Amino acid sequence: MQSETVRHDITVVGGGLAGVCAAIAAARLGRHVALVTNRPVLGGNSSSEVRVWVCGATGHGKNHFAREGGIMGELFVENQYRNPDGNPYFWDALILDFVRAEPTLSLYLNTDVREVDADGPDDERRITAVTGWMMGSERLIRFESDLFLDCTGDGLVGHLAGAHHRIGREARADYDEPWAPEAADDITLGSTLLFYTKDAGHPVRYVPPAFAKDIAQTSIPQRRIIKAGDNGCAYWWIEFGGELDTVHDNERIRDELWSVIYGIWDHIKNSGEFDAANMTLEWVGSLPGKREYRRFLGDYVLHQGDILGQREFADRVAFGGWSIDLHPPQGMYATEAGAKQRYADGIYHIPYRSLYSVNTTNLLFAGRNISASHVAFGSTRVMATCATLGQAAGTAAALCAASAVTPRALPVAELQRTLLRADASLIGLPAADDPEDLALQATVTASSALTALTVEGAHEAWPLTADAGLVLPADPGLTGVELLVDACDDTELTFDLYDPELGQNYVPRRLVATSTVPVAAGAGQWVKTGLDWSPGTPRNAFLVVRADERVSLRVADAATPGVLCFTRVPLRPQDESPQPLREWTDSGLLRRTFCLRTGATAAYLPEKAVDGFLRPYAGPHLWVSDPADTAPELRLAWDRPVELARIEVIADDDVNEDLINLHHHRTPFEVMPTLVKDFRIEVLGTHGEWEAVARTTDNRRRRIEHILESPVTTAALRVVVESTNGAAAARIIAVRAYAGGARG
């Protein structure tokens, strides 16, 4: 059969979230991109074909201010608006919309790449083309590009090109990893099939197929079998194949998973142990969701110490935060816990050197096949993290294509600057050296700002039966902290002030000071903690209120920017060592704040909108107006007129809110209340009048870009906030201004 040849700047193979975000990122930078996938829908394991939750750095809410930004963040926030109930087909459609919105991105669905043309010696391979068969259309398509991205998960493209890779577990001594085995082996994490159920409203009989297993005759622990609603991911532990070859034995693995699913359903329906008479199977997966196969070798191999030590790489381009989450090789037949998890104290960094091949000069990769040890992969493999790696790799590919350099030769500073312009998932790295952002040269003022924290109003009692915790901004210091308490008897309260040390951490690490204060019996009294802290640079402060059963704290049903509230929970018996992220929970305190008062703070002043930080890091890094300000506005002024063609507003989408694409939980609003809803951008005219040049209404997005019809010359601009989506005050993370209108 005659093949056809197509030419693009970049070819991305793999239509999971890593490949999707890579392709979109490169296309947004003006590159012509082919996105090639062998499935009929996009999204990989998150698609309607497999239906896995998109997990990421939040760890289902354990990490704070950790929800991914950039393209993955856009998907999360837009899905929350379009699809708050987590319909998997609506998720498919949303991803397709995002891909089709890019005019230079060509999508090739149902196209199975199985041939790779590569040449050169083993230490310097180069890919010239990949060839795929488009099923159903009977087209044989050769894709030629200067750069290729392997986002296939299984790493087939790189393997066929001769890129160095590993399968299985490294020996403990290879990277000094306590969780690695003594000797290397070929064990991997297995694959999973999920199922959905529904209440039919009438009795439904179930006759199991002949291949269904009798679960009682297996080693599957009965404690794992629960009555299933529509929450199919509750059965993530139906996993098999870790001791097989998860690719070559894929059919055998699928059949074994099917036999267990139908056997579990037989047990639920026919054992008499469950109230399931009206329940029926609505959907059973047929495409195993793979966790692990090839992992490529880059110039750096991320390992356990990097994650738990939160190593700050100079070439960091993304972050993760999921636990190191490793499963027993026997999968569903293992009698021990289905997962062994270890969290860092907060989110960690991922280096660019783990995203390109050590020996194939024009190959980048993103997703679960990056250059990481098996242990580190246990964290980086989750899909939201894979998506951020996709944006980083796609951005790098676009810059390489524009400058005709190899991925290894790409200047990291240029890559990081470009990612920050795109609001991507970098932490602790400010966009303060962007020479094109004129806002960084401006003097910033506002009609008002939040200058002290006061949470009063309606409130209820929170019994202090366990230690309570508060994270507060110390900017430039923390002074005058008071808490509203009730005491049923005379007592003393002890307060401990901790430094979380790293800017992305929200757990107590280093004790700064302790105070004990008398508390008289009585209700509704303000108690001074007696703790002040001036750390020298803005920091997070973690205040612990030690448990006292005679005392209750008052708590208000209101979230406060930059403030977190926790209670301490006992450590789990299976935890090998203390894990603060497990020890402190906001359960019952999400979107609530202990009633408090503080002294003056600079954490919310207008200049925070141009400090270069686009995420909370050692403080919230956003401008917040005074709630009493009925016409809040943020102003930028230059000492001489500048030409403006593009103005961006980064609104606060509350990255502490743990959004999900499917059905793990339902967030109680469709548009983030913290987002500005209606606002206008005005520039100062030559005669001192303000002239509107752009307006946004009914906003539901974080990054709002205004490309002006024609450039304007002005010495000042202002963002006038007319309304929010529910927050009591205006919140703006950043305003950016450019002389050029091109997208970044």
DADA-V639764 format. One record per backbone hydrogen bond with DSSP energy under -1.0 kcal/mol. CO is the residue of the C=O (numbers start at 0). NH is the residue of the N-H. If there is no record, write none. Layout:
BEGIN
co = {CO | CO}
nh = {NH | NH}
END
This chain:
BEGIN
co = {3 | 5 | 8 | 8 | 9 | 10 | 11 | 12 | 14 | 15 | 16 | 17 | 18 | 19 | 20 | 21 | 22 | 23 | 25 | 26 | 31 | 31 | 32 | 33 | 34 | 35 | 36 | 38 | 42 | 43 | 44 | 46 | 46 | 52 | 54 | 55 | 57 | 68 | 69 | 70 | 71 | 72 | 73 | 74 | 75 | 76 | 77 | 78 | 82 | 86 | 87 | 88 | 89 | 90 | 91 | 92 | 93 | 94 | 95 | 96 | 98 | 101 | 103 | 105 | 107 | 109 | 111 | 114 | 116 | 116 | 118 | 120 | 124 | 125 | 128 | 129 | 130 | 130 | 131 | 132 | 132 | 133 | 133 | 138 | 139 | 140 | 141 | 142 | 143 | 146 | 147 | 148 | 149 | 151 | 154 | 155 | 156 | 157 | 158 | 163 | 165 | 168 | 170 | 171 | 176 | 180 | 184 | 190 | 191 | 193 | 195 | 195 | 197 | 208 | 212 | 213 | 214 | 220 | 221 | 229 | 230 | 231 | 232 | 234 | 236 | 238 | 239 | 240 | 241 | 244 | 246 | 248 | 249 | 250 | 251 | 252 | 253 | 254 | 255 | 256 | 257 | 258 | 258 | 259 | 260 | 261 | 262 | 263 | 264 | 265 | 266 | 273 | 275 | 276 | 277 | 279 | 282 | 288 | 294 | 296 | 301 | 302 | 303 | 304 | 305 | 310 | 312 | 314 | 317 | 319 | 322 | 323 | 325 | 327 | 329 | 330 | 339 | 341 | 347 | 349 | 350 | 351 | 352 | 352 | 353 | 354 | 358 | 359 | 361 | 362 | 363 | 366 | 368 | 369 | 370 | 372 | 373 | 375 | 375 | 376 | 377 | 378 | 381 | 382 | 383 | 384 | 385 | 386 | 387 | 388 | 389 | 390 | 391 | 392 | 393 | 394 | 395 | 396 | 397 | 398 | 399 | 399 | 410 | 411 | 412 | 413 | 414 | 415 | 416 | 417 | 418 | 419 | 422 | 423 | 433 | 435 | 436 | 437 | 438 | 442 | 444 | 450 | 452 | 459 | 461 | 462 | 463 | 466 | 467 | 468 | 469 | 470 | 471 | 473 | 474 | 476 | 477 | 478 | 480 | 481 | 482 | 483 | 484 | 485 | 486 | 490 | 492 | 493 | 494 | 495 | 496 | 496 | 497 | 498 | 499 | 501 | 502 | 509 | 512 | 514 | 516 | 518 | 521 | 524 | 526 | 532 | 538 | 540 | 541 | 542 | 543 | 544 | 547 | 549 | 550 | 551 | 552 | 553 | 554 | 555 | 555 | 559 | 563 | 565 | 566 | 571 | 578 | 578 | 579 | 582 | 584 | 585 | 588 | 592 | 594 | 595 | 596 | 601 | 603 | 604 | 605 | 606 | 607 | 608 | 611 | 618 | 622 | 623 | 625 | 631 | 632 | 633 | 634 | 635 | 636 | 641 | 643 | 644 | 645 | 646 | 647 | 648 | 649 | 649 | 653 | 654 | 656 | 671 | 672 | 674 | 676 | 677 | 677 | 678 | 679 | 680 | 680 | 681 | 682 | 684 | 688 | 690 | 693 | 695 | 701 | 703 | 705 | 711 | 713 | 714 | 715 | 716 | 717 | 718 | 719 | 722 | 722 | 729 | 731 | 733 | 735 | 736 | 737 | 737}
nh = {141 | 143 | 145 | 146 | 33 | 148 | 35 | 150 | 42 | 19 | 20 | 21 | 22 | 23 | 24 | 25 | 26 | 27 | 30 | 29 | 8 | 9 | 105 | 11 | 107 | 13 | 110 | 109 | 45 | 46 | 51 | 49 | 50 | 54 | 383 | 58 | 62 | 72 | 73 | 74 | 75 | 76 | 77 | 78 | 79 | 80 | 81 | 82 | 85 | 90 | 91 | 92 | 93 | 94 | 95 | 96 | 97 | 98 | 99 | 100 | 101 | 104 | 32 | 34 | 36 | 134 | 132 | 130 | 127 | 128 | 125 | 123 | 360 | 118 | 116 | 142 | 113 | 114 | 140 | 111 | 134 | 137 | 138 | 133 | 3 | 131 | 5 | 129 | 7 | 10 | 363 | 12 | 365 | 153 | 158 | 159 | 160 | 162 | 161 | 296 | 294 | 184 | 173 | 176 | 179 | 171 | 168 | 239 | 288 | 284 | 281 | 282 | 279 | 211 | 214 | 216 | 217 | 223 | 224 | 231 | 233 | 234 | 235 | 237 | 238 | 331 | 190 | 243 | 187 | 248 | 249 | 252 | 253 | 254 | 255 | 256 | 257 | 258 | 259 | 260 | 261 | 212 | 262 | 263 | 264 | 265 | 266 | 267 | 268 | 269 | 270 | 275 | 278 | 203 | 199 | 197 | 195 | 191 | 165 | 357 | 372 | 306 | 307 | 308 | 310 | 312 | 315 | 351 | 349 | 347 | 324 | 341 | 339 | 330 | 332 | 333 | 325 | 323 | 319 | 316 | 353 | 354 | 298 | 299 | 370 | 364 | 124 | 362 | 147 | 356 | 149 | 369 | 295 | 371 | 301 | 376 | 377 | 378 | 379 | 380 | 324 | 381 | 385 | 386 | 387 | 388 | 389 | 390 | 391 | 392 | 393 | 394 | 395 | 396 | 397 | 398 | 399 | 400 | 401 | 402 | 403 | 404 | 414 | 415 | 416 | 417 | 418 | 419 | 420 | 421 | 423 | 422 | 69 | 425 | 436 | 437 | 439 | 440 | 441 | 636 | 634 | 600 | 597 | 554 | 552 | 464 | 547 | 567 | 544 | 565 | 542 | 563 | 540 | 538 | 601 | 474 | 532 | 598 | 528 | 596 | 526 | 553 | 524 | 551 | 521 | 518 | 516 | 545 | 514 | 543 | 511 | 512 | 541 | 509 | 501 | 504 | 617 | 498 | 496 | 494 | 492 | 490 | 486 | 484 | 482 | 477 | 473 | 471 | 497 | 469 | 495 | 467 | 550 | 487 | 463 | 485 | 461 | 594 | 459 | 557 | 592 | 562 | 470 | 468 | 584 | 574 | 581 | 582 | 583 | 568 | 566 | 588 | 591 | 555 | 483 | 454 | 481 | 604 | 623 | 607 | 608 | 609 | 610 | 734 | 430 | 616 | 731 | 449 | 628 | 720 | 446 | 718 | 444 | 716 | 442 | 713 | 711 | 707 | 737 | 705 | 735 | 703 | 732 | 733 | 656 | 66 | 658 | 674 | 726 | 724 | 698 | 721 | 722 | 695 | 719 | 692 | 693 | 717 | 690 | 687 | 684 | 682 | 680 | 678 | 650 | 648 | 646 | 643 | 641 | 637 | 683 | 635 | 681 | 633 | 679 | 676 | 677 | 624 | 622 | 649 | 647 | 437 | 644 | 645}
END
